[in-house]
Amino acid sequence: MAETTLLDPLALLLRKRRTIIADHGFRDRDPKAHLKALKGAFEAIQLEHEGLKGRIPPRLEHFLSGGSFDKALAFIEQERGH
């Protein structure tokens, strides 16, 4: 089993956000619920980010602070060797 890291919860939230964005069926069926889900994902990412400040690499901090969430996830995955 893979080792759990400090960034695992953040990576999970970033993947969840990406999944919500890609779910066009959900968006088409219920735009308001889709938007609410996106806002919830964004807020969860922000909260996790706040808890990680000062403990993450500067480049990842830059991506998260700028809202570059796909780049942040790519950075985490690259660091893990995925």
C-alpha positions, 0 to 999 in steps of 0.5 A: 500500500502506498505511503500516506503523505501530507498532501494526500487529502489535498490531492483527493480534493483536487481530483474531486474538483476535476471530476465535478467539472468533467461531469457534464451530465450532472451540469446539464441535469442540475446546473444549480447543484453542479455549481454548489458542488463546485463551490463546495470543492473550492471551499474544501481546497481553500480550507486544506490549503490554509492548513498546509501553509508553511509546510508545502513547497513554494511552487505548490503554494504559488499554484494554490494561491493563484487558483491553478488547481490542475497545475497543483495536482500535477505538481503533487503527482509529479512529486510522488512519481505518478 
